[in-house]
Amino acid sequence: MDIPHAMHASLQSAKGALIRAVRDECGGVLIRFPSATSNSDKILLKGPAEDVELAKRLLLDLANDTVIAVCFILLPLAAVPFGSSTFTCPEREP
């Protein structure tokens, strides 16, 4: 699966708690990120197809939540000249 490399560190979180939670929720699916020096967006998921699909969905949700958090928590705090921004936040789905 592909998730932008810049988001890998936030998904891995402190001591891998998020990844462990996803792995445990998905029947022990193997989740491997590329090395920190790589610019690859590929994340390896290995396990039963149904569990891999659930892990993929959870990881994509976590990545989307990270983008939403940056948009609505951090960006309003940043000093943006003339009240404009070059980054457009996605709409949050209900």
Phi, psi and omega in degrees: 000157180246128170223134183311135183307324182297341181265352184301316182298320180290328177288326181286334175050180180294124178059019175071025184298317181295316181294320176298319180296317178295314180301315181294322179292333187252030174069029176080026177305135176285126179237117181236128175262153176292165180298156181298334181277348179275151175258016183289141176268355186284132172241129181272127174240129183223131179159191177300142187307315181297318179292322179296318179298319178295316179299318179300314180297318179295317179295320177295322177296317178297318179296317179296318178297326178295316178297316180299316180298318179298318182294315189261351178248309187275316184299319178298337180277342183283147176280109181247120183302135175059022177069019180248163179219147177272353180252128179258124180283141177288157175289138176273128180283143180293000000 
